Amino acid sequence: MKGKKIFFYTNMSKLSRTELHCKLTRLGFSNIDPTQCYTSAEVTAQYLLSIVEDKKKVYVVGDEKLKLIVQEKGFEVVNLNEVEDRE
């Protein structure tokens, strides 16, 4: 598709952007950049950045990859015990 930029989205939070890019490349999608790839974990982390003014502690309900990506965006992921202690 000449002149068109395509973006790839998946709801698989177990993949990082780089892993999704590699998978798409293996499937035959050529000439794509990792910045064209989005996972549900990446979109969730981006959303948190848009609604939380200062990077704070967050409790993540999800797999380890989601937690890792949220941490990479600068958030501190807390466990359930830490959340319950604040009540």
mmCIF file as gemmi writes it, N, C-alpha and C atoms, coordinates in Angstrom:
data_model
loop_
_atom_site.group_PDB
_atom_site.id
_atom_site.type_symbol
_atom_site.label_atom_id
_atom_site.label_alt_id
_atom_site.label_comp_id
_atom_site.label_asym_id
_atom_site.label_entity_id
_atom_site.label_seq_id
_atom_site.pdbx_PDB_ins_code
_atom_site.Cartn_x
_atom_site.Cartn_y
_atom_site.Cartn_z
_atom_site.occupancy
_atom_site.B_iso_or_equiv
_atom_site.pdbx_formal_charge
_atom_site.auth_seq_id
_atom_site.auth_asym_id
_atom_site.pdbx_PDB_model_num
ATOM 1 N N . MET Axp A 1 ? 0.844 -1.178 0 1 0 ? 1 A 1
ATOM 2 C CA . MET Axp A 1 ? 0 0 0 1 0 ? 1 A 1
ATOM 3 C C . MET Axp A 1 ? 0.886 1.237 0 1 0 ? 1 A 1
ATOM 4 N N . LYS Axp A 2 ? 1.157 1.679 -1.149 1 0 ? 2 A 1
ATOM 5 C CA . LYS Axp A 2 ? 2.044 2.816 -1.315 1 0 ? 2 A 1
ATOM 6 C C . LYS Axp A 2 ? 1.451 4.087 -0.709 1 0 ? 2 A 1
ATOM 7 N N . GLY Axp A 3 ? 2.256 4.784 0.08 1 0 ? 3 A 1
ATOM 8 C CA . GLY Axp A 3 ? 1.829 6.043 0.661 1 0 ? 3 A 1
ATOM 9 C C . GLY Axp A 3 ? 0.933 5.926 1.877 1 0 ? 3 A 1
ATOM 10 N N . LYS Axp A 4 ? 0.631 4.717 2.286 1 0 ? 4 A 1
ATOM 11 C CA . LYS Axp A 4 ? -0.22 4.5 3.458 1 0 ? 4 A 1
ATOM 12 C C . LYS Axp A 4 ? 0.625 3.939 4.587 1 0 ? 4 A 1
ATOM 13 N N . LYS Axp A 5 ? 0.388 4.4 5.782 1 0 ? 5 A 1
ATOM 14 C CA . LYS Axp A 5 ? 1.069 3.86 6.945 1 0 ? 5 A 1
ATOM 15 C C . LYS Axp A 5 ? 0.079 2.976 7.694 1 0 ? 5 A 1
ATOM 16 N N . ILE Axp A 6 ? 0.461 1.746 7.912 1 0 ? 6 A 1
ATOM 17 C CA . ILE Axp A 6 ? -0.407 0.771 8.555 1 0 ? 6 A 1
ATOM 18 C C . ILE Axp A 6 ? 0.04 0.588 9.999 1 0 ? 6 A 1
ATOM 19 N N . PHE Axp A 7 ? -0.923 0.46 10.904 1 0 ? 7 A 1
ATOM 20 C CA . PHE Axp A 7 ? -0.632 0.187 12.298 1 0 ? 7 A 1
ATOM 21 C C . PHE Axp A 7 ? -1.219 -1.168 12.654 1 0 ? 7 A 1
ATOM 22 N N . PHE Axp A 8 ? -0.531 -1.876 13.527 1 0 ? 8 A 1
ATOM 23 C CA . PHE Axp A 8 ? -0.941 -3.208 13.934 1 0 ? 8 A 1
ATOM 24 C C . PHE Axp A 8 ? -1.279 -3.19 15.419 1 0 ? 8 A 1
ATOM 25 N N . TYR Axp A 9 ? -2.457 -3.661 15.771 1 0 ? 9 A 1
ATOM 26 C CA . TYR Axp A 9 ? -2.918 -3.708 17.158 1 0 ? 9 A 1
ATOM 27 C C . TYR Axp A 9 ? -3.293 -5.141 17.518 1 0 ? 9 A 1
ATOM 28 N N . THR Axp A 10 ? -2.989 -5.526 18.758 1 0 ? 10 A 1
ATOM 29 C CA . THR Axp A 10 ? -3.417 -6.822 19.255 1 0 ? 10 A 1
ATOM 30 C C . THR Axp A 10 ? -3.871 -6.674 20.696 1 0 ? 10 A 1
ATOM 31 N N . ASN Axp A 11 ? -4.776 -7.542 21.105 1 0 ? 11 A 1
ATOM 32 C CA . ASN Axp A 11 ? -5.207 -7.532 22.5 1 0 ? 11 A 1
ATOM 33 C C . ASN Axp A 11 ? -4.379 -8.505 23.339 1 0 ? 11 A 1
ATOM 34 N N . MET Axp A 12 ? -3.311 -9.028 22.778 1 0 ? 12 A 1
ATOM 35 C CA . MET Axp A 12 ? -2.425 -9.926 23.52 1 0 ? 12 A 1
ATOM 36 C C . MET Axp A 12 ? -1.457 -9.102 24.359 1 0 ? 12 A 1
ATOM 37 N N . SER Axp A 13 ? -1.701 -9.025 25.649 1 0 ? 13 A 1
ATOM 38 C CA . SER Axp A 13 ? -0.817 -8.244 26.506 1 0 ? 13 A 1
ATOM 39 C C . SER Axp A 13 ? 0.486 -8.984 26.817 1 0 ? 13 A 1
ATOM 40 N N . LYS Axp A 14 ? 0.559 -10.256 26.432 1 0 ? 14 A 1
ATOM 41 C CA . LYS Axp A 14 ? 1.763 -11.033 26.711 1 0 ? 14 A 1
ATOM 42 C C . LYS Axp A 14 ? 2.905 -10.719 25.751 1 0 ? 14 A 1
ATOM 43 N N . LEU Axp A 15 ? 2.64 -9.935 24.724 1 0 ? 15 A 1
ATOM 44 C CA . LEU Axp A 15 ? 3.674 -9.553 23.77 1 0 ? 15 A 1
ATOM 45 C C . LEU Axp A 15 ? 4.103 -8.113 24.009 1 0 ? 15 A 1
ATOM 46 N N . SER Axp A 16 ? 5.394 -7.877 23.899 1 0 ? 16 A 1
ATOM 47 C CA . SER Axp A 16 ? 5.871 -6.499 23.894 1 0 ? 16 A 1
ATOM 48 C C . SER Axp A 16 ? 5.76 -5.977 22.467 1 0 ? 16 A 1
ATOM 49 N N . ARG Axp A 17 ? 5.957 -4.701 22.316 1 0 ? 17 A 1
ATOM 50 C CA . ARG Axp A 17 ? 5.925 -4.093 20.982 1 0 ? 17 A 1
ATOM 51 C C . ARG Axp A 17 ? 6.966 -4.753 20.074 1 0 ? 17 A 1
ATOM 52 N N . THR Axp A 18 ? 8.151 -4.976 20.607 1 0 ? 18 A 1
ATOM 53 C CA . THR Axp A 18 ? 9.231 -5.603 19.84 1 0 ? 18 A 1
ATOM 54 C C . THR Axp A 18 ? 8.88 -7.035 19.462 1 0 ? 18 A 1
ATOM 55 N N . GLU Axp A 19 ? 8.294 -7.774 20.403 1 0 ? 19 A 1
ATOM 56 C CA . GLU Axp A 19 ? 7.902 -9.159 20.115 1 0 ? 19 A 1
ATOM 57 C C . GLU Axp A 19 ? 6.814 -9.215 19.047 1 0 ? 19 A 1
ATOM 58 N N . LEU Axp A 20 ? 5.865 -8.288 19.099 1 0 ? 20 A 1
ATOM 59 C CA . LEU Axp A 20 ? 4.821 -8.233 18.078 1 0 ? 20 A 1
ATOM 60 C C . LEU Axp A 20 ? 5.438 -7.919 16.72 1 0 ? 20 A 1
ATOM 61 N N . HIS Axp A 21 ? 6.365 -6.975 16.69 1 0 ? 21 A 1
ATOM 62 C CA . HIS Axp A 21 ? 7.046 -6.623 15.442 1 0 ? 21 A 1
ATOM 63 C C . HIS Axp A 21 ? 7.759 -7.835 14.854 1 0 ? 21 A 1
ATOM 64 N N . CYS Axp A 22 ? 8.479 -8.578 15.692 1 0 ? 22 A 1
ATOM 65 C CA . CYS Axp A 22 ? 9.186 -9.778 15.231 1 0 ? 22 A 1
ATOM 66 C C . CYS Axp A 22 ? 8.209 -10.821 14.68 1 0 ? 22 A 1
ATOM 67 N N . LYS Axp A 23 ? 7.095 -10.997 15.381 1 0 ? 23 A 1
ATOM 68 C CA . LYS Axp A 23 ? 6.094 -11.97 14.943 1 0 ? 23 A 1
ATOM 69 C C . LYS Axp A 23 ? 5.512 -11.577 13.587 1 0 ? 23 A 1
ATOM 70 N N . LEU Axp A 24 ? 5.198 -10.307 13.422 1 0 ? 24 A 1
ATOM 71 C CA . LEU Axp A 24 ? 4.646 -9.844 12.152 1 0 ? 24 A 1
ATOM 72 C C . LEU Axp A 24 ? 5.658 -9.983 11.023 1 0 ? 24 A 1
ATOM 73 N N . THR Axp A 25 ? 6.922 -9.723 11.323 1 0 ? 25 A 1
ATOM 74 C CA . THR Axp A 25 ? 7.981 -9.882 10.327 1 0 ? 25 A 1
ATOM 75 C C . THR Axp A 25 ? 8.087 -11.342 9.895 1 0 ? 25 A 1
ATOM 76 N N . ARG Axp A 26 ? 8.03 -12.258 10.876 1 0 ? 26 A 1
ATOM 77 C CA . ARG Axp A 26 ? 8.072 -13.691 10.561 1 0 ? 26 A 1
ATOM 78 C C . ARG Axp A 26 ? 6.872 -14.113 9.708 1 0 ? 26 A 1
ATOM 79 N N . LEU Axp A 27 ? 5.743 -13.438 9.896 1 0 ? 27 A 1
ATOM 80 C CA . LEU Axp A 27 ? 4.53 -13.755 9.127 1 0 ? 27 A 1
ATOM 81 C C . LEU Axp A 27 ? 4.543 -13.144 7.718 1 0 ? 27 A 1
ATOM 82 N N . GLY Axp A 28 ? 5.605 -12.395 7.417 1 0 ? 28 A 1
ATOM 83 C CA . GLY Axp A 28 ? 5.746 -11.86 6.069 1 0 ? 28 A 1
ATOM 84 C C . GLY Axp A 28 ? 5.461 -10.383 5.904 1 0 ? 28 A 1
ATOM 85 N N . PHE Axp A 29 ? 5.153 -9.689 6.971 1 0 ? 29 A 1
ATOM 86 C CA . PHE Axp A 29 ? 4.944 -8.245 6.88 1 0 ? 29 A 1
ATOM 87 C C . PHE Axp A 29 ? 6.317 -7.577 6.883 1 0 ? 29 A 1
ATOM 88 N N . SER Axp A 30 ? 6.675 -6.999 5.769 1 0 ? 30 A 1
ATOM 89 C CA . SER Axp A 30 ? 7.992 -6.38 5.675 1 0 ? 30 A 1
ATOM 90 C C . SER Axp A 30 ? 7.86 -4.863 5.7 1 0 ? 30 A 1
ATOM 91 N N . ASN Axp A 31 ? 8.975 -4.222 5.905 1 0 ? 31 A 1
ATOM 92 C CA . ASN Axp A 31 ? 9.037 -2.754 5.908 1 0 ? 31 A 1
ATOM 93 C C . ASN Axp A 31 ? 8.117 -2.114 6.949 1 0 ? 31 A 1
ATOM 94 N N . ILE Axp A 32 ? 7.963 -2.769 8.088 1 0 ? 32 A 1
ATOM 95 C CA . ILE Axp A 32 ? 7.21 -2.135 9.173 1 0 ? 32 A 1
ATOM 96 C C . ILE Axp A 32 ? 8.179 -1.811 10.298 1 0 ? 32 A 1
ATOM 97 N N . ASP Axp A 33 ? 7.857 -0.804 11.026 1 0 ? 33 A 1
ATOM 98 C CA . ASP Axp A 33 ? 8.674 -0.339 12.134 1 0 ? 33 A 1
ATOM 99 C C . ASP Axp A 33 ? 7.988 -0.735 13.444 1 0 ? 33 A 1
ATOM 100 N N . PRO Axp A 34 ? 8.761 -1.017 14.493 1 0 ? 34 A 1
ATOM 101 C CA . PRO Axp A 34 ? 8.126 -1.357 15.776 1 0 ? 34 A 1
ATOM 102 C C . PRO Axp A 34 ? 7.159 -0.279 16.278 1 0 ? 34 A 1
ATOM 103 N N . THR Axp A 35 ? 7.37 0.97 15.886 1 0 ? 35 A 1
ATOM 104 C CA . THR Axp A 35 ? 6.465 2.039 16.326 1 0 ? 35 A 1
ATOM 105 C C . THR Axp A 35 ? 5.082 1.941 15.686 1 0 ? 35 A 1
ATOM 106 N N . GLN Axp A 36 ? 4.922 1.042 14.713 1 0 ? 36 A 1
ATOM 107 C CA . GLN Axp A 36 ? 3.625 0.814 14.092 1 0 ? 36 A 1
ATOM 108 C C . GLN Axp A 36 ? 2.867 -0.315 14.792 1 0 ? 36 A 1
ATOM 109 N N . CYS Axp A 37 ? 3.468 -0.887 15.831 1 0 ? 37 A 1
ATOM 110 C CA . CYS Axp A 37 ? 2.906 -2.045 16.518 1 0 ? 37 A 1
ATOM 111 C C . CYS Axp A 37 ? 2.441 -1.65 17.918 1 0 ? 37 A 1
ATOM 112 N N . TYR Axp A 38 ? 1.226 -2.056 18.259 1 0 ? 38 A 1
ATOM 113 C CA . TYR Axp A 38 ? 0.663 -1.744 19.572 1 0 ? 38 A 1
ATOM 114 C C . TYR Axp A 38 ? 0.026 -2.989 20.176 1 0 ? 38 A 1
ATOM 115 N N . THR Axp A 39 ? 0.307 -3.209 21.435 1 0 ? 39 A 1
ATOM 116 C CA . THR Axp A 39 ? -0.339 -4.285 22.171 1 0 ? 39 A 1
ATOM 117 C C . THR Axp A 39 ? -1.275 -3.66 23.196 1 0 ? 39 A 1
ATOM 118 N N . SER Axp A 40 ? -2.144 -4.466 23.759 1 0 ? 40 A 1
ATOM 119 C CA . SER Axp A 40 ? -3.051 -3.935 24.779 1 0 ? 40 A 1
ATOM 120 C C . SER Axp A 40 ? -2.264 -3.426 25.985 1 0 ? 40 A 1
ATOM 121 N N . ALA Axp A 41 ? -1.141 -4.052 26.281 1 0 ? 41 A 1
ATOM 122 C CA . ALA Axp A 41 ? -0.312 -3.593 27.404 1 0 ? 41 A 1
ATOM 123 C C . ALA Axp A 41 ? 0.27 -2.214 27.118 1 0 ? 41 A 1
ATOM 124 N N . GLU Axp A 42 ? 0.748 -2.025 25.913 1 0 ? 42 A 1
ATOM 125 C CA . GLU Axp A 42 ? 1.323 -0.728 25.522 1 0 ? 42 A 1
ATOM 126 C C . GLU Axp A 42 ? 0.266 0.372 25.563 1 0 ? 42 A 1
ATOM 127 N N . VAL Axp A 43 ? -0.915 0.086 25.04 1 0 ? 43 A 1
ATOM 128 C CA . VAL Axp A 43 ? -1.99 1.077 25.026 1 0 ? 43 A 1
ATOM 129 C C . VAL Axp A 43 ? -2.444 1.401 26.456 1 0 ? 43 A 1
ATOM 130 N N . THR Axp A 44 ? -2.513 0.384 27.307 1 0 ? 44 A 1
ATOM 131 C CA . THR Axp A 44 ? -2.897 0.601 28.707 1 0 ? 44 A 1
ATOM 132 C C . THR Axp A 44 ? -1.889 1.499 29.41 1 0 ? 44 A 1
ATOM 133 N N . ALA Axp A 45 ? -0.614 1.229 29.207 1 0 ? 45 A 1
ATOM 134 C CA . ALA Axp A 45 ? 0.434 2.045 29.833 1 0 ? 45 A 1
ATOM 135 C C . ALA Axp A 45 ? 0.38 3.487 29.322 1 0 ? 45 A 1
ATOM 136 N N . GLN Axp A 46 ? 0.15 3.655 28.027 1 0 ? 46 A 1
ATOM 137 C CA . GLN Axp A 46 ? 0.019 4.996 27.457 1 0 ? 46 A 1
ATOM 138 C C . GLN Axp A 46 ? -1.19 5.721 28.056 1 0 ? 46 A 1
ATOM 139 N N . TYR Axp A 47 ? -2.286 4.997 28.246 1 0 ? 47 A 1
ATOM 140 C CA . TYR Axp A 47 ? -3.483 5.589 28.839 1 0 ? 47 A 1
ATOM 141 C C . TYR Axp A 47 ? -3.198 6.049 30.27 1 0 ? 47 A 1
ATOM 142 N N . LEU Axp A 48 ? -2.513 5.209 31.038 1 0 ? 48 A 1
ATOM 143 C CA . LEU Axp A 48 ? -2.155 5.601 32.407 1 0 ? 48 A 1
ATOM 144 C C . LEU Axp A 48 ? -1.334 6.881 32.412 1 0 ? 48 A 1
ATOM 145 N N . LEU Axp A 49 ? -0.392 6.984 31.482 1 0 ? 49 A 1
ATOM 146 C CA . LEU Axp A 49 ? 0.409 8.205 31.39 1 0 ? 49 A 1
ATOM 147 C C . LEU Axp A 49 ? -0.45 9.433 31.12 1 0 ? 49 A 1
ATOM 148 N N . SER Axp A 50 ? -1.53 9.245 30.38 1 0 ? 50 A 1
ATOM 149 C CA . SER Axp A 50 ? -2.372 10.386 30.025 1 0 ? 50 A 1
ATOM 150 C C . SER Axp A 50 ? -3.305 10.821 31.154 1 0 ? 50 A 1
ATOM 151 N N . ILE Axp A 51 ? -3.613 9.918 32.102 1 0 ? 51 A 1
ATOM 152 C CA . ILE Axp A 51 ? -4.572 10.285 33.149 1 0 ? 51 A 1
ATOM 153 C C . ILE Axp A 51 ? -3.931 10.512 34.511 1 0 ? 51 A 1
ATOM 154 N N . VAL Axp A 52 ? -2.708 10.051 34.711 1 0 ? 52 A 1
ATOM 155 C CA . VAL Axp A 52 ? -2.044 10.216 35.999 1 0 ? 52 A 1
ATOM 156 C C . VAL Axp A 52 ? -1.02 11.337 35.865 1 0 ? 52 A 1
ATOM 157 N N . GLU Axp A 53 ? -1.224 12.409 36.637 1 0 ? 53 A 1
ATOM 158 C CA . GLU Axp A 53 ? -0.361 13.584 36.496 1 0 ? 53 A 1
ATOM 159 C C . GLU Axp A 53 ? 1.079 13.3 36.899 1 0 ? 53 A 1
ATOM 160 N N . ASP Axp A 54 ? 1.27 12.741 38.061 1 0 ? 54 A 1
ATOM 161 C CA . ASP Axp A 54 ? 2.607 12.361 38.496 1 0 ? 54 A 1
ATOM 162 C C . ASP Axp A 54 ? 2.663 10.849 38.493 1 0 ? 54 A 1
ATOM 163 N N . LYS Axp A 55 ? 3.765 10.324 38.001 1 0 ? 55 A 1
ATOM 164 C CA . LYS Axp A 55 ? 3.889 8.862 37.988 1 0 ? 55 A 1
ATOM 165 C C . LYS Axp A 55 ? 3.813 8.367 39.419 1 0 ? 55 A 1
ATOM 166 N N . LYS Axp A 56 ? 2.84 7.516 39.667 1 0 ? 56 A 1
ATOM 167 C CA . LYS Axp A 56 ? 2.562 7.055 41.017 1 0 ? 56 A 1
ATOM 168 C C . LYS Axp A 56 ? 2.539 5.553 41.059 1 0 ? 56 A 1
ATOM 169 N N . LYS Axp A 57 ? 2.162 5.072 42.213 1 0 ? 57 A 1
ATOM 170 C CA . LYS Axp A 57 ? 2 3.635 42.399 1 0 ? 57 A 1
ATOM 171 C C . LYS Axp A 57 ? 0.687 3.2 41.764 1 0 ? 57 A 1
ATOM 172 N N . VAL Axp A 58 ? 0.724 2.037 41.104 1 0 ? 58 A 1
ATOM 173 C CA . VAL Axp A 58 ? -0.481 1.489 40.492 1 0 ? 58 A 1
ATOM 174 C C . VAL Axp A 58 ? -0.579 0.008 40.816 1 0 ? 58 A 1
ATOM 175 N N . TYR Axp A 59 ? -1.792 -0.453 40.955 1 0 ? 59 A 1
ATOM 176 C CA . TYR Axp A 59 ? -2.056 -1.877 41.133 1 0 ? 59 A 1
ATOM 177 C C . TYR Axp A 59 ? -2.527 -2.405 39.789 1 0 ? 59 A 1
ATOM 178 N N . VAL Axp A 60 ? -1.823 -3.364 39.245 1 0 ? 60 A 1
ATOM 179 C CA . VAL Axp A 60 ? -2.117 -3.877 37.909 1 0 ? 60 A 1
ATOM 180 C C . VAL Axp A 60 ? -2.792 -5.241 38.014 1 0 ? 60 A 1
ATOM 181 N N . VAL Axp A 61 ? -3.941 -5.351 37.387 1 0 ? 61 A 1
ATOM 182 C CA . VAL Axp A 61 ? -4.611 -6.642 37.264 1 0 ? 61 A 1
ATOM 183 C C . VAL Axp A 61 ? -4.282 -7.134 35.861 1 0 ? 61 A 1
ATOM 184 N N . GLY Axp A 62 ? -3.343 -8.044 35.778 1 0 ? 62 A 1
ATOM 185 C CA . GLY Axp A 62 ? -2.922 -8.53 34.472 1 0 ? 62 A 1
ATOM 186 C C . GLY Axp A 62 ? -1.677 -9.386 34.603 1 0 ? 62 A 1
ATOM 187 N N . ASP Axp A 63 ? -1.167 -9.811 33.472 1 0 ? 63 A 1
ATOM 188 C CA . ASP Axp A 63 ? -0.007 -10.69 33.481 1 0 ? 63 A 1
ATOM 189 C C . ASP Axp A 63 ? 1.296 -9.924 33.731 1 0 ? 63 A 1
ATOM 190 N N . GLU Axp A 64 ? 2.364 -10.672 33.84 1 0 ? 64 A 1
ATOM 191 C CA . GLU Axp A 64 ? 3.667 -10.082 34.164 1 0 ? 64 A 1
ATOM 192 C C . GLU Axp A 64 ? 4.156 -9.126 33.083 1 0 ? 64 A 1
ATOM 193 N N . LYS Axp A 65 ? 3.842 -9.403 31.832 1 0 ? 65 A 1
ATOM 194 C CA . LYS Axp A 65 ? 4.274 -8.514 30.742 1 0 ? 65 A 1
ATOM 195 C C . LYS Axp A 65 ? 3.614 -7.153 30.877 1 0 ? 65 A 1
ATOM 196 N N . LEU Axp A 66 ? 2.323 -7.134 31.224 1 0 ? 66 A 1
ATOM 197 C CA . LEU Axp A 66 ? 1.636 -5.862 31.435 1 0 ? 66 A 1
ATOM 198 C C . LEU Axp A 66 ? 2.296 -5.095 32.566 1 0 ? 66 A 1
ATOM 199 N N . LYS Axp A 67 ? 2.601 -5.775 33.653 1 0 ? 67 A 1
ATOM 200 C CA . LYS Axp A 67 ? 3.268 -5.123 34.786 1 0 ? 67 A 1
ATOM 201 C C . LYS Axp A 67 ? 4.616 -4.541 34.368 1 0 ? 67 A 1
ATOM 202 N N . LEU Axp A 68 ? 5.369 -5.301 33.599 1 0 ? 68 A 1
ATOM 203 C CA . LEU Axp A 68 ? 6.683 -4.85 33.142 1 0 ? 68 A 1
ATOM 204 C C . LEU Axp A 68 ? 6.575 -3.609 32.266 1 0 ? 68 A 1
ATOM 205 N N . ILE Axp A 69 ? 5.646 -3.606 31.345 1 0 ? 69 A 1
ATOM 206 C CA . ILE Axp A 69 ? 5.487 -2.461 30.448 1 0 ? 69 A 1
ATOM 207 C C . ILE Axp A 69 ? 5.027 -1.224 31.214 1 0 ? 69 A 1
ATOM 208 N N . VAL Axp A 70 ? 4.137 -1.398 32.187 1 0 ? 70 A 1
ATOM 209 C CA . VAL Axp A 70 ? 3.698 -0.27 33.027 1 0 ? 70 A 1
ATOM 210 C C . VAL Axp A 70 ? 4.897 0.271 33.825 1 0 ? 70 A 1
ATOM 211 N N . GLN Axp A 71 ? 5.73 -0.621 34.337 1 0 ? 71 A 1
ATOM 212 C CA . GLN Axp A 71 ? 6.934 -0.183 35.053 1 0 ? 71 A 1
ATOM 213 C C . GLN Axp A 71 ? 7.888 0.562 34.124 1 0 ? 71 A 1
ATOM 214 N N . GLU Axp A 72 ? 8.03 0.089 32.904 1 0 ? 72 A 1
ATOM 215 C CA . GLU Axp A 72 ? 8.912 0.745 31.941 1 0 ? 72 A 1
ATOM 216 C C . GLU Axp A 72 ? 8.473 2.174 31.641 1 0 ? 72 A 1
ATOM 217 N N . LYS Axp A 73 ? 7.192 2.459 31.836 1 0 ? 73 A 1
ATOM 218 C CA . LYS Axp A 73 ? 6.669 3.814 31.629 1 0 ? 73 A 1
ATOM 219 C C . LYS Axp A 73 ? 6.872 4.689 32.869 1 0 ? 73 A 1
ATOM 220 N N . GLY Axp A 74 ? 7.461 4.107 33.919 1 0 ? 74 A 1
ATOM 221 C CA . GLY Axp A 74 ? 7.805 4.901 35.092 1 0 ? 74 A 1
ATOM 222 C C . GLY Axp A 74 ? 6.904 4.736 36.293 1 0 ? 74 A 1
ATOM 223 N N . PHE Axp A 75 ? 5.95 3.831 36.235 1 0 ? 75 A 1
ATOM 224 C CA . PHE Axp A 75 ? 5.06 3.601 37.36 1 0 ? 75 A 1
ATOM 225 C C . PHE Axp A 75 ? 5.64 2.541 38.28 1 0 ? 75 A 1
ATOM 226 N N . GLU Axp A 76 ? 5.306 2.649 39.56 1 0 ? 76 A 1
ATOM 227 C CA . GLU Axp A 76 ? 5.666 1.608 40.521 1 0 ? 76 A 1
ATOM 228 C C . GLU Axp A 76 ? 4.454 0.693 40.677 1 0 ? 76 A 1
ATOM 229 N N . VAL Axp A 77 ? 4.637 -0.569 40.353 1 0 ? 77 A 1
ATOM 230 C CA . VAL Axp A 77 ? 3.553 -1.537 40.463 1 0 ? 77 A 1
ATOM 231 C C . VAL Axp A 77 ? 3.556 -2.096 41.881 1 0 ? 77 A 1
ATOM 232 N N . VAL Axp A 78 ? 2.415 -1.988 42.565 1 0 ? 78 A 1
ATOM 233 C CA . VAL Axp A 78 ? 2.313 -2.47 43.943 1 0 ? 78 A 1
ATOM 234 C C . VAL Axp A 78 ? 1.509 -3.758 43.975 1 0 ? 78 A 1
ATOM 235 N N . ASN Axp A 79 ? 1.704 -4.526 45.04 1 0 ? 79 A 1
ATOM 236 C CA . ASN Axp A 79 ? 0.95 -5.773 45.172 1 0 ? 79 A 1
ATOM 237 C C . ASN Axp A 79 ? -0.311 -5.525 45.998 1 0 ? 79 A 1
ATOM 238 N N . LEU Axp A 80 ? -1.149 -6.525 46.102 1 0 ? 80 A 1
ATOM 239 C CA . LEU Axp A 80 ? -2.433 -6.392 46.767 1 0 ? 80 A 1
ATOM 240 C C . LEU Axp A 80 ? -2.275 -6.02 48.241 1 0 ? 80 A 1
ATOM 241 N N . ASN Axp A 81 ? -1.26 -6.549 48.906 1 0 ? 81 A 1
ATOM 242 C CA . ASN Axp A 81 ? -1.037 -6.217 50.322 1 0 ? 81 A 1
ATOM 243 C C . ASN Axp A 81 ? -0.819 -4.717 50.517 1 0 ? 81 A 1
ATOM 244 N N . GLU Axp A 82 ? -0.095 -4.103 49.612 1 0 ? 82 A 1
ATOM 245 C CA . GLU Axp A 82 ? 0.16 -2.665 49.704 1 0 ? 82 A 1
ATOM 246 C C . GLU Axp A 82 ? -1.115 -1.87 49.496 1 0 ? 82 A 1
ATOM 247 N N . VAL Axp A 83 ? -1.998 -2.342 48.634 1 0 ? 83 A 1
ATOM 248 C CA . VAL Axp A 83 ? -3.269 -1.664 48.384 1 0 ? 83 A 1
ATOM 249 C C . VAL Axp A 83 ? -4.161 -1.793 49.601 1 0 ? 83 A 1
ATOM 250 N N . GLU Axp A 84 ? -4.249 -2.984 50.178 1 0 ? 84 A 1
ATOM 251 C CA . GLU Axp A 84 ? -5.103 -3.22 51.347 1 0 ? 84 A 1
ATOM 252 C C . GLU Axp A 84 ? -4.639 -2.441 52.561 1 0 ? 84 A 1
ATOM 253 N N . ASP Axp A 85 ? -3.328 -2.219 52.703 1 0 ? 85 A 1
ATOM 254 C CA . ASP Axp A 85 ? -2.791 -1.473 53.834 1 0 ? 85 A 1
ATOM 255 C C . ASP Axp A 85 ? -3.223 -0.008 53.814 1 0 ? 85 A 1
ATOM 256 N N . ARG Axp A 86 ? -3.555 0.511 52.656 1 0 ? 86 A 1
ATOM 257 C CA . ARG Axp A 86 ? -3.935 1.926 52.532 1 0 ? 86 A 1
ATOM 258 C C . ARG Axp A 86 ? -5.386 2.185 52.901 1 0 ? 86 A 1
ATOM 259 N N . GLU Axp A 87 ? -6.183 1.135 52.973 1 0 ? 87 A 1
ATOM 260 C CA . GLU Axp A 87 ? -7.619 1.316 53.264 1 0 ? 87 A 1
ATOM 261 C C . GLU Axp A 87 ? -7.862 1.62 54.713 1 0 ? 87 A 1
